[in-house]
Amino acid sequence: MDPSAGKDLNVAEVIRVSGLITAVFVLVATWFTVRLLTGVLTRLGDRFTHRRLLLNQVATLSRFAIYLAGIALSIGLAVNLSKEIVLALTGTAAVTIGFALKDLAASVLAGIIIIIDRPFQVGDRVSFGGVYGEISSIGLRSVRLVTLDDNVVTIPNNKFLTDMVSSGNWGALDMLIQMDFFVGADQDVALAKRLVEESLVSNRYVYMGKPWTVLVNQVIEGRYFAVRLRAKAYVLDVQYEKAFETDVTERVLDAFRVNRIGPPAVLHRGVEGAAGAASGAAGAPRAQC
């Protein structure tokens, strides 16, 4: 008997030729269904802004469920998984495929863990590996992050299991924004603080439902002292993060200019004043022991 005939027979027993076309059709239908559902939920999120993050989360979970169901159904249609074949393939195929696809399997498992543990969600602003941006999708293999420069960064899911990730809003629409302004140490700090506060509360992007503040402290910038005014307030939607920062900065700088509040600068004491202070110190009576 020709050995190749036995191999052909084994392959024929495993693969259902009649089910291959149906399996391909199921995979195409799965892809089309995911694209259609994602598009519908995205448009709903744009229309109902207050539910945008929730709809993004529903879209992510739905994609996972539909893809897994479509792949499982396609395998069931195309492969004859009888008891004998499963036992025969388990030893060799599991080791071979498992070794070849270990990274992919780790990413898929990590994606499921991300969905369950929820360190971040679709729509969150996160920092990861020195990259900052908004999570646009959580897929079976990777997470896509769109930076503020409109670059799409693809990160394997398993990276998030070992590396640290920071989420700025963690499922909420609003997010805390921090802005620093510097004035000279000889300027009217109280007036400068009040101007920064007015620029914050009068901004159209600020969310007043959460506390805001302006902190003042003295720092060293370069080789000279400066006063730092750190404004901390929430933007009502993460989409307006940069618009909020830009508008507040423009208002503060314009208010500083109108009220003649100068930036940090090196301060020089007068030569005559310094000489007088030195002569006064020299002419002062010394303490007697």
MARSELO-788430 format. One record per residue: residue in one letter; x negated, z negated, y negated of N, C-alpha, C in turn. Coordinates in steps of 0.2 Angstrom, whole numbers, plus 5000, padded with zeros to 4 digits. Atoms other than C-alpha are relative to their C-alpha. Last residue first. Layout:
MARSELO-788430
AXZYXZYXZY
...
//
This chain:
MARSELO-788430
C500050034994483046244557499949935000
Q500550054999483546304541500049975007
A499850074998484646454540499449965001
R500150014993484046604530500249925002
P500450064998484746634513500049995007
A499750054998485446814510499649945003
G500150065005484346924501500449945002
A500750025001483947044516500049944995
A500250044994485847054521499349974999
G499650075000486347094504499849965006
S500350055005484947224503500349945000
A500750024998485547304519499749954996
A499850054994487447304514499349985002
G499850075003486847384497500149955006
A500650035003485847524506500249934997
A500450034995487347554518499449974997
G499750054997488547574503499649975006
E500050055004487347684494500349945003
V500750035000487047794509500049944995
G500449985006488947814512499349975000
R499950055005489547794530499650024994
H500650025003489747954540500149954994
L499950045007491247974551499349984998
V500550055000491148114565500049974993
A500649985003492848194566499549955000
P500650054999494448174576499450044996
P500250004993495948284569499449955000
G500649964998496648254552499849995007
I500350044995498448194547499450045003
R500750015001498848274531499749955005
N500150075002500748244532499249994999
V499650025006501148434532499849934998
R500249965006499748474544500449984994
F500750035002500148334556499750044994
A499950075004501948384556499449974998
D499849995007501448564560500249944996
L500549975005500348514574500250014993
V500450055001501748404582499450024995
R499750055005503048534581499549954998
E499949975006501948664589500349964995
T500650005003501448544603500050044993
V500250075003503248494606499350014997
D499650015005503748684608499849934997
T500249965005502248734619500449984994
E500750025002502448584631499950044993
F500050075002504348614633499349984997
A499649995006504148804635500149934997
K500549985005502748764648500450014993
E500650045001503948654658499550024995
Y500250005007505548754656499449954998
Q500149935002505748804674499850004993
V500749994999505548614679499850084998
D500049954995507248584671499250025001
L499350004997507748444659500050045006
V499749945002505948404654500650015005
Y499849954994505448224656500350064997
A499249995000504448124643500250055005
K499850004993502648054641500850015000
A499249994999501748084625500250015007
R499749974993499948014625500750005000
L499350025000499247984607500350045006
R499649964996497347974608500749985000
V499450034998496347904593500450055004
A499349975002494647964592500549965002
F499450034998492847894592500650044998
Y499650045005491348004592500649975002
R500550065002489948074603500449964995
G500749985002491048194613499649944999
E500049934999492748124612499450034998
I500649975003492747934614500050075002
V500449974994494447854617499450034996
Q500649985003495547734607499650035005
N500650044999497347704613499450044997
V500549995005499147754609499449965002
L500550064999500547774621499450024995
V500649985003502047874616499549955001
T500450045004503647844627499450044997
W500649975003505047914637499649964996
P500450035006506347834648499450054998
K500550044997507547944659499549984994
G499750044995509248024654499549955003
M500050075002508448094638500349955005
Y499450044996507948254646500049934998
V500150074997506948354634500649985003
Y500150014993507148544633499949935002
R499449984996507948554616499950005007
N500149944996506648454607500650025004
S499749945003507148334594500050065004
V499350024999506648174605500550064997
L499750014994504948234607500750005001
S500149944997504448294590500350005007
E499549965002505148134583500050075003
E499450024997504048034594500650044998
V500049984994502548134589500649985004
L499949925000502848114571500150025007
R499349995001503147924574500150074999
K499650014995501447914582500750014999
A500149954995500548004568500449995006
L499649945002501347884555499950065006
A499350014999500747734565500450064998
V499849994993499047814567500749985001
D499450045000498747844548500350005007
Q499349975002497047924550500549945001
D499950035007495247834550500750034998
A500050075000495047854569500249974993
G500650045002495448034568500149935000
V500150005007496848114578499449964998
F500650045002497048174596500050004992
F500249985006498648234605499549954997
D500450045004498948224623499850034994
M500349965005500448284633499549964996
Q500450045004501248224649499650044995
I500549965003502748294657499649964995
L500450035005503848204669499550044998
M500650024998505048314679499649974994
D500450035005506848354679499349985003
L500049955005507748464692499549984995
A499650015006507448334706499950064995
G499349994999506848374724500550004994
W499850024993505148294723500850015000
N499350015001504848324704500349985006
G499850035007502948324702500749984999
S499449965003502448344720500249964994
S499750045005500648304725500650044998
V499649965005499848364741500449954996
M499650035005498448284751500450054996
D500250005007497748374766500549974995
T500650045001497948334784499849994993
L500050064996499748384789499449964999
F499750065003499848504774500149945004
K500550035005498548624781500349944997
N500450064997499648644796499549974995
N499650075000500948744786499549955003
P499750024993499748884782500349935000
I500450064997499548914763500349995007
T499850024994500049074754499649955004
V500550034996499749084735500349985007
V499750024994500849204725499449975004
N500349984994500149224707500349975006
D499649964996501349214693499650035006
D500249935002500149134681500350055004
L499749995006501148974683499750064997
T500350045006500748974701500350024994
V500149965006501949034714499749964995
L500050035006501748944731499950054994
R500249965005502249014748500149964993
V499750025006502148894763499850054994
S500350025006501648964780500549984994
R500750004999502049004798499749974994
L500250024994503948974800499249995001
G499949964994504248984782499849975007
I500350034995504448874767500250035006
S499749994994504848974751499649965005
S499549955000504548974733500350015006
I499849974993503648814730500550055000
E499450014997503148804712500150035007
G499549955001501348794705500749985003
Y499450035002499748704705500550064999
V499649945002498148754715500749964998
G500149975007496748634716500450054997
G500749974999496948604735499850034993
F500350004993498748564733499450044999
S500749995000499748524717499749995007
V500550044996501648534718499350024998
R500649985003503148594707499549955003
D500450055003504648584718499450034997
G499850025007505848724720499649954997
V500049935004505848734739500249984993
Q499549954999505548554744499950074997
F499849965006504148434745500550045003
P500550025005503448294757500150044994
R499849985007505148324766499549974995
D500350055004504848234783500150014992
I499750074999506048344792499849954996
I499350005001505748514784500349935001
I499949995007503848484783500849994999
I500150075002503848424802500150004992
I499550044998504648594806500049934998
G499549985004503348684796500749965002
A500050035006502048584805500550024995
L499950074999502648644822500049964993
V499350004999502648824816500249935001
S499649995006500948804809500749995001
A500150055004500248724825500350004993
A499550064998501048854835499949944996
L499449985002500148994824500549945003
D499950015007498548904826500750014997
K500050075001498648884845500149984992
L499550015005499249064847500049924998
A500049955005497749124857500449994994
F500750005004497448964866500050054995
G500150065004499348944870499350004996
I499649995006499549124875499949944996
T500249955004498149104888500350014993
V500750015003498548934894499750054996
A499950055005500448964895499349984997
A499749985006500249134903500049944995
T500549955003499049074917500350024993
G500750014999499948924924499650044995
T500250065003501748944918499349994999
L500349995007501849124923499849944996
A500649964999502149104942499650014993
L500550044996503348954940499350045000
V500250065004504349044927499549965003
I500549975005504349204938499849944995
E500649984997505049104953499550024995
K500450064999506349014943499350025003
S499850034994507049174935499549945002
L500350064999506649214917500349965006
N499650034994507049394917499749945002
V500450034995506349444900500549975005
A500649954998507149564887499649975006
L499849944999508849474884499550055003
G499650014995508249294885500350075002
I500450024994506749334874500550005007
S500449944999507849414861499649995007
L499549964998509049264861499750075003
A499850024993507649144859500550055003
I500550004995506949244845500149985007
G500149934999508549264836499550015005
A499549984995508949074838500050085002
L500150034993507249024831500650035005
Y500649974997507449144816499949985007
I499849934998509249094812499450035004
A499550004994508848904813500150085002
F500350024994507248924802500550005006
R500549954998508049034789499749985007
S499649944997509548924788499550055003
L499850034993508448764785500450065003
T500650014995507548864771500249985007
A500349934998509148934763499449995005
V499649974995509948754763499750075003
Q500150044994508448684754500450035006
N500649984997508548824741499849965007
L499949944997510348784739499450035003
L499650014993510048604736500150065003
L500550024995508648654723500349985007
R500549954998509848764713499549975006
R500050014993511348644713499450055003
H500150074998511148604694500049995008
T500650035000510848784691499949935002
F499850075000512448854698499349964999
R499350015003512249044694500149924999
D500149985007510349054698500649994996
G500450055003510648954714499950014992
L499650065001512049064719499649944996
R499649985005510949214717500549944998
T500450005006509649134728500450024994
L500150075002510949084741499650004993
V499450035002511549264742499949934997
G499849975006509849334743500649974997
T500550025005509249214756500250034993
L499850075001510849244767499549984994
L499450005003510549434766500249934998
R500049985007508749424770500650004996
V500450055004509049304784499950034993
T499550065002510449414791499649954996
F499549985005509349574790500449944998
W500349995006507949494800500450024994
T500250075002509049424813499750014993
A499450045003509949594815499849934997
V499849975006508249674817500649974997
L500550015005507749554830500150034993
V499950075002509449574839499549984995
F499450005005509249764839500149934998
V500249975006507549744847500550004995
A500450055003508249634860499750024994
T499650055003509649754864499649954996
I499749975006508349894866500549954996
L500550005005507349784878500350034993
G499950055005508849734888499550004994
S499349995003508949884899500149964994
V500149945004507049874903500750014996
R499449974999507249694909500050064995
I499749965006505449644910500750035002
V500050045006504949514923500450034994
E499650064999505449604939500149954994
A499349995000504849764933500549955001
V499949995007503149694929500850014999
N500050075004503049624946500250014993
L499450034998503549794954500149934996
D499549975004502249884943500749965002
K500050025007500949764949500650024996
G499850075000501449784967500049974993
A499350004999501349974965500349934999
S499750005007499649954957500850005001
P499950065004499049884973500350014994
D500450005006499450044983500149944996
M499650005006500050005000499650004994
//
